[in-house]
């Protein structure tokens, strides 16, 4: 696992945006398919069990692509992506939550999301 500077994490997040958008779209399809299959049916628009299995496989592949960058996918709905970093020798995670326009938050690695703070240059 690598350590990202703020600039590197922002650049990687920008490169990941198409993958993250695809995760959101496939996640919605998988949820609709799962609901239809759970009730013994099919989605008129999306299909049935074979399509659900394909959507789940696609999600696994997309999530692996995120993890391969060194980023950590911490949340699925909503998406939460953390980038390991270091502020003055203290391990932190630069974090992006689905819906945010940019990477503008961090928290100490040992404290978690509840201790989230704005990055100093994002205020």
ChimeraX attribute file (.defattr): number of C-alpha atoms within 10 A of each C-alpha:
attribute: neighborCount
match mode: 1-to-1
recipient: residues
	/A:1	11
	/A:2	10
	/A:3	16
	/A:4	18
	/A:5	15
	/A:6	20
	/A:7	10
	/A:8	13
	/A:9	23
	/A:10	18
	/A:11	12
	/A:12	17
	/A:13	22
	/A:14	14
	/A:15	12
	/A:16	16
	/A:17	12
	/A:18	10
	/A:19	16
	/A:20	20
	/A:21	13
	/A:22	15
	/A:23	22
	/A:24	17
	/A:25	12
	/A:26	19
	/A:27	18
	/A:28	14
	/A:29	20
	/A:30	21
	/A:31	14
	/A:32	19
	/A:33	25
	/A:34	22
	/A:35	16
	/A:36	19
	/A:37	17
	/A:38	12
	/A:39	8
	/A:40	10
	/A:41	14
	/A:42	19
	/A:43	17
	/A:44	9
	/A:45	9
	/A:46	14
	/A:47	16
	/A:48	20
	/A:49	18
	/A:50	11
	/A:51	17
	/A:52	24
	/A:53	14
	/A:54	13
	/A:55	21
	/A:56	18
	/A:57	12
	/A:58	17
	/A:59	19
	/A:60	12
	/A:61	12
	/A:62	17
	/A:63	17
	/A:64	13
	/A:65	15
	/A:66	19
	/A:67	14
	/A:68	11
	/A:69	16
	/A:70	17
	/A:71	24
	/A:72	19
	/A:73	17
	/A:74	15
	/A:75	12
	/A:76	13
	/A:77	12
	/A:78	11
	/A:79	16
	/A:80	16
	/A:81	22
	/A:82	26
	/A:83	28
	/A:84	22
	/A:85	23
	/A:86	17
	/A:87	10
	/A:88	7
	/A:89	7
	/A:90	11
	/A:91	15
	/A:92	21
	/A:93	27
	/A:94	28
	/A:95	26
	/A:96	23
	/A:97	18
	/A:98	16
	/A:99	9
	/A:100	9
	/A:101	8
	/A:102	14
	/A:103	23
	/A:104	19
	/A:105	22
	/A:106	24
	/A:107	21
	/A:108	20
	/A:109	17
	/A:110	11
	/A:111	11
	/A:112	12
	/A:113	17
	/A:114	8
	/A:115	11
	/A:116	15
	/A:117	14
	/A:118	14
	/A:119	15
	/A:120	9
	/A:121	8
	/A:122	9
	/A:123	7
